[in-house]
């Protein structure tokens, strides 16, 4: 997907309206997280979609290493949130209330609660995603 495609997508429009910004998954995660790190330094709260995109099959996708990198480096609390009922949700289904969308919020935790300091960041991201998956399995 090119940047032009991203900019013309409805998702990009809505994320920009709410002050969000896309992170380029095709660059080094340290470079991709540079702006996020700047915001953290200014005391902003950060909401991250650790899967890095919308699921194509309705299943939880692997977490990207940026979530582990940021949470470890800045000792940030992680508040796992799982949203169900949005797979294949269309504007029509939304307006007609055909899908029941639910938001599940788990207890906050820290990197050190799930991973070791010397863990590979990809493995640590999967340990973080396991907490989100636990919310999904509890909701079923």
Secondary structure, DSSP 8 states (H G I E B T S, - for coil): --HHHHHHSHHHHHHHHTT-----TTS-HHHHTHHHHHHHHTT------TT-S--SSSS-----HHHHHHHHHHT--EEEEEEES-TT--HHHHHTT-S--EEEEEEEE-HHHHS-TTS-HHHHHHHHHHHHHHHHHHH-
